[in-house]
Amino acid sequence: MTSSPPAVPPGRDRRSRRDSRVGDKIFFNLTRGSGILLLVIMAAIAGFLAYRSGLALSKDEGNFLTTFEWTPDAPKPVFGIAVLAFGTIVSAVIAMAIAVPVAIGVALFISHYAPRKIAQPFAYLVDLLAAVPSIVYGLWGALFLVPHINGLTSWMDQYLGWTYVFSQTVPGATPRNLFTVGILLAIMVLPIITAVTREVFRQVPRMHEEAALALGATRWEMIRTAVLPFGRPGIISASMLGLGRALGETIAVATVLSANSVLSLHILDPGGGTFAQNIALKFGEAQPFGRDALMASGLVLFVITLVVNGAARLIIARRKEYSGAAA
Amino acid sequence: MSTVTATASPSEPLVRRELTTARLPKWAPLGTSVLAITLGCGIGAGAGLGSHLQWGLISAVLFLILSYALAAKVEGRRQAKDRFATSVVWVAFILAVVPLASLTIYTIQQGIGVVNGNFLSHSMKNVISSGPGGGIYHALLGTLEQVGLATAMAAPIGLMTAVYLVEYGKGRLAKVVTFFVDVMTGIPSIVAGLFILSLWNILLGFDYSGFSGSLALAILMMPVVVRSTEEMLKLVPNELREASYALGVPKWKTILRIVIPTAIGGITTGVMLAVARITGETAPVMMLVFGADFINSDPFNGPQQSLPLYIWQQYALVNNDFGYARAWGAALVLIAFVMGLNLIARGIARWRSPKSGH
């Protein structure tokens, strides 16, 4: 009664099955190979930079960690990362201090405060701005922000100069300083931190929020008791992603900062430097040995960003486990 | 009886007062903000503060204080805190919008007058850089070639890695790859440039070229492609895979013919977003492509130019008003290119997004 399926010639069947097994094997190895290739690239980056840095460090006449100058191509090569490390950390800290609170505010605005008609296009706009190239931020920072922020820095020097940190050695000096760099970096990382934080806020269980409201909480109390605790790991990891970008930013810093090798706590004084900015600026005139020295500072930057990003990812991964968001 | 009414009547208005506290009228936040801005501008103008940034900051602080004080006086502390939080969120919103809007508007303003047919179709060859004239044709060509080469390298590798992670990845290797892909997303572009420099140019002895720049760009692009493709492949419903297996289709064919075509819209979006990201990278290009004033259409030989590098050189090396003008023109073209890619990519994502599986 039931029509049997058309018989397949046994030879062909076996052949196609063998083909598919071979095909599977090839395909599996290809995909696994490209995964391994990524790991190899990461290892190679660390390996090559470490090798070249080793060459450079063995001939460094100064202390790599505490020397201020960067003159590797001088007859007596002296170079150190003290100024660069200081500048990188200070500008990143300023950027974070400004960007994180504002980003949390903007994310809350998009997820909980804004009328829906504004929220959606605005979220879209923020995502779009995350794609603006850093050289454009740099150009804008150097030609628009620097002249316009002059009044603010002079004012800070005048009224907050007693803090030492905010006093200018030359009052009214062009604000191509670490403070301006920090503000520019804050503007640059804001879209990234906002995008990640917003997604986390959006995942807050609706029940938690409604429960808080049902108990008579105001909107702020609801956010403080339901939204922020749920979103805390997300905020931390988003901030660290932003921090990673701020630490490694090259060209925007190089356009704005007028660099020198002075380590000064007066953050409104023009000067200082960062790892990435120093590499970009010194690279053009560097001799082969100078390049190796720059690679040593590049290795330090690589390790720092690796640690920051790795920590951020671990926090995100842990969060997935307990929130059930992975399901 | 009479005692009950006697006690009830005086207490009644008291109870009512507790149930409905006084509220600020609906226009209060708007009124407060107008007042704060007026006061802020007044103080700014009165004190002769040169920078309009300060006027804005003073207004913002005044707005926060006023809205808290007003609400605390009329509505009580809890409501005042709520209003204060709302005000803070709005101020954060405005603080974020102002620089980003200023950046976009200023770039358009400065660049729009520079960009014309001549600017787009000429190089800087035989142009005295301290004078007017010249264009970005060589930079556009270089950018397109470098980014194209980088995409040709990074997209297949990224795609296959994502396939491995989603379709095959179970063991420890997959976990390690996932972690390092995430970490790799955060590699500073200058470090990728240094790596290619030490490997390709110093160890293997190749000269500056567009291709060596695209090697660095490919490193920056791979993890982005992997991440977005991974997300898209995860959205493909398992039923499709199972239906294919049930028909006797081998796994590799299922992936190539069923899984990837289903997710192709999202994958395209991810690749385009990654392309948009690397198009704007300056640092690795600066080290590896070197820059040139003339048209070099061969990415494998000799220095080339690229748009971000062109902007940097016009700003930092030429460093006069003509250079700035050219830099703004190129910046406008670059932004338009990147934004255009983004818009198209997101359009595709909306148009062809797979329905999420169970």
Chai-1 contact restraints between the chains, C-beta under 6 A:
chainA,res_idxA,chainB,res_idxB,connection_type,confidence,min_distance_angstrom,max_distance_angstrom,comment,restraint_id
A,S20,B,P250,contact,1.0,0.0,6.0,A-B,restraint_1
A,G23,B,P250,contact,1.0,0.0,6.0,A-B,restraint_2
A,G23,B,W252,contact,1.0,0.0,6.0,A-B,restraint_3
A,D24,B,P250,contact,1.0,0.0,6.0,A-B,restraint_4
A,D24,B,K251,contact,1.0,0.0,6.0,A-B,restraint_5
A,D24,B,W252,contact,1.0,0.0,6.0,A-B,restraint_6
A,F27,B,W252,contact,1.0,0.0,6.0,A-B,restraint_7
A,F28,B,Y168,contact,1.0,0.0,6.0,A-B,restraint_8
A,L30,B,M160,contact,1.0,0.0,6.0,A-B,restraint_9
A,T31,B,M160,contact,1.0,0.0,6.0,A-B,restraint_10
A,T31,B,V163,contact,1.0,0.0,6.0,A-B,restraint_11
A,T31,B,Y164,contact,1.0,0.0,6.0,A-B,restraint_12
A,R32,B,Y164,contact,1.0,0.0,6.0,A-B,restraint_13
A,S34,B,I157,contact,1.0,0.0,6.0,A-B,restraint_14
A,S34,B,M160,contact,1.0,0.0,6.0,A-B,restraint_15
A,S34,B,T161,contact,1.0,0.0,6.0,A-B,restraint_16
A,G35,B,T161,contact,1.0,0.0,6.0,A-B,restraint_17
A,G35,B,Y164,contact,1.0,0.0,6.0,A-B,restraint_18
A,G35,B,V177,contact,1.0,0.0,6.0,A-B,restraint_19
A,L38,B,T161,contact,1.0,0.0,6.0,A-B,restraint_20
A,L39,B,F180,contact,1.0,0.0,6.0,A-B,restraint_21
A,M42,B,F180,contact,1.0,0.0,6.0,A-B,restraint_22
A,I45,B,F195,contact,1.0,0.0,6.0,A-B,restraint_23
A,F48,B,F195,contact,1.0,0.0,6.0,A-B,restraint_24
A,F48,B,S198,contact,1.0,0.0,6.0,A-B,restraint_25
A,F48,B,L199,contact,1.0,0.0,6.0,A-B,restraint_26
A,R52,B,S198,contact,1.0,0.0,6.0,A-B,restraint_27
A,V102,B,A92,contact,1.0,0.0,6.0,A-B,restraint_28
A,V102,B,L95,contact,1.0,0.0,6.0,A-B,restraint_29
A,V102,B,A96,contact,1.0,0.0,6.0,A-B,restraint_30
A,G105,B,V89,contact,1.0,0.0,6.0,A-B,restraint_31
A,G105,B,A92,contact,1.0,0.0,6.0,A-B,restraint_32
A,V106,B,A92,contact,1.0,0.0,6.0,A-B,restraint_33
A,V106,B,F93,contact,1.0,0.0,6.0,A-B,restraint_34
A,V106,B,A96,contact,1.0,0.0,6.0,A-B,restraint_35
A,L108,B,V89,contact,1.0,0.0,6.0,A-B,restraint_36
A,F109,B,V89,contact,1.0,0.0,6.0,A-B,restraint_37
A,F109,B,F93,contact,1.0,0.0,6.0,A-B,restraint_38
A,Y113,B,V89,contact,1.0,0.0,6.0,A-B,restraint_39
A,L128,B,N342,contact,1.0,0.0,6.0,A-B,restraint_40
A,L129,B,L100,contact,1.0,0.0,6.0,A-B,restraint_41
A,A131,B,A276,contact,1.0,0.0,6.0,A-B,restraint_42
A,A131,B,V338,contact,1.0,0.0,6.0,A-B,restraint_43
A,A131,B,N342,contact,1.0,0.0,6.0,A-B,restraint_44
A,P133,B,G280,contact,1.0,0.0,6.0,A-B,restraint_45
A,P133,B,P308,contact,1.0,0.0,6.0,A-B,restraint_46
A,P133,B,L334,contact,1.0,0.0,6.0,A-B,restraint_47
A,I135,B,T282,contact,1.0,0.0,6.0,A-B,restraint_48
A,I135,B,P308,contact,1.0,0.0,6.0,A-B,restraint_49
A,I135,B,I311,contact,1.0,0.0,6.0,A-B,restraint_50
A,I135,B,W312,contact,1.0,0.0,6.0,A-B,restraint_51
A,V136,B,A331,contact,1.0,0.0,6.0,A-B,restraint_52
A,V136,B,I335,contact,1.0,0.0,6.0,A-B,restraint_53
A,L139,B,Y315,contact,1.0,0.0,6.0,A-B,restraint_54
A,L139,B,A327,contact,1.0,0.0,6.0,A-B,restraint_55
A,L139,B,A331,contact,1.0,0.0,6.0,A-B,restraint_56
A,W140,B,L103,contact,1.0,0.0,6.0,A-B,restraint_57
A,F144,B,Y106,contact,1.0,0.0,6.0,A-B,restraint_58
A,G151,B,G50,contact,1.0,0.0,6.0,A-B,restraint_59
A,G151,B,S51,contact,1.0,0.0,6.0,A-B,restraint_60
A,G151,B,Q54,contact,1.0,0.0,6.0,A-B,restraint_61
A,L152,B,S51,contact,1.0,0.0,6.0,A-B,restraint_62
A,L152,B,L53,contact,1.0,0.0,6.0,A-B,restraint_63
A,L152,B,Q54,contact,1.0,0.0,6.0,A-B,restraint_64
A,I187,B,P99,contact,1.0,0.0,6.0,A-B,restraint_65
A,L190,B,A96,contact,1.0,0.0,6.0,A-B,restraint_66
A,T218,B,R78,contact,1.0,0.0,6.0,A-B,restraint_67
A,T218,B,D82,contact,1.0,0.0,6.0,A-B,restraint_68
A,R219,B,D82,contact,1.0,0.0,6.0,A-B,restraint_69
A,W220,B,K81,contact,1.0,0.0,6.0,A-B,restraint_70
A,W220,B,D82,contact,1.0,0.0,6.0,A-B,restraint_71
A,W220,B,A85,contact,1.0,0.0,6.0,A-B,restraint_72
A,G244,B,G186,contact,1.0,0.0,6.0,A-B,restraint_73
A,G248,B,P188,contact,1.0,0.0,6.0,A-B,restraint_74
A,T250,B,I190,contact,1.0,0.0,6.0,A-B,restraint_75
A,T250,B,A283,contact,1.0,0.0,6.0,A-B,restraint_76
A,I251,B,T282,contact,1.0,0.0,6.0,A-B,restraint_77
A,I251,B,A283,contact,1.0,0.0,6.0,A-B,restraint_78
A,A276,B,P188,contact,1.0,0.0,6.0,A-B,restraint_79
A,A276,B,I190,contact,1.0,0.0,6.0,A-B,restraint_80
A,I279,B,I190,contact,1.0,0.0,6.0,A-B,restraint_81
A,A280,B,A283,contact,1.0,0.0,6.0,A-B,restraint_82
A,F283,B,M287,contact,1.0,0.0,6.0,A-B,restraint_83
A,M295,B,L194,contact,1.0,0.0,6.0,A-B,restraint_84
A,G298,B,V191,contact,1.0,0.0,6.0,A-B,restraint_85
A,G298,B,L194,contact,1.0,0.0,6.0,A-B,restraint_86
A,L301,B,P188,contact,1.0,0.0,6.0,A-B,restraint_87
A,F302,B,V191,contact,1.0,0.0,6.0,A-B,restraint_88
A,T305,B,G186,contact,1.0,0.0,6.0,A-B,restraint_89
A,T305,B,P188,contact,1.0,0.0,6.0,A-B,restraint_90
A,L306,B,V183,contact,1.0,0.0,6.0,A-B,restraint_91
A,N309,B,V183,contact,1.0,0.0,6.0,A-B,restraint_92
A,N309,B,G186,contact,1.0,0.0,6.0,A-B,restraint_93
A,G310,B,V183,contact,1.0,0.0,6.0,A-B,restraint_94
A,R313,B,D182,contact,1.0,0.0,6.0,A-B,restraint_95
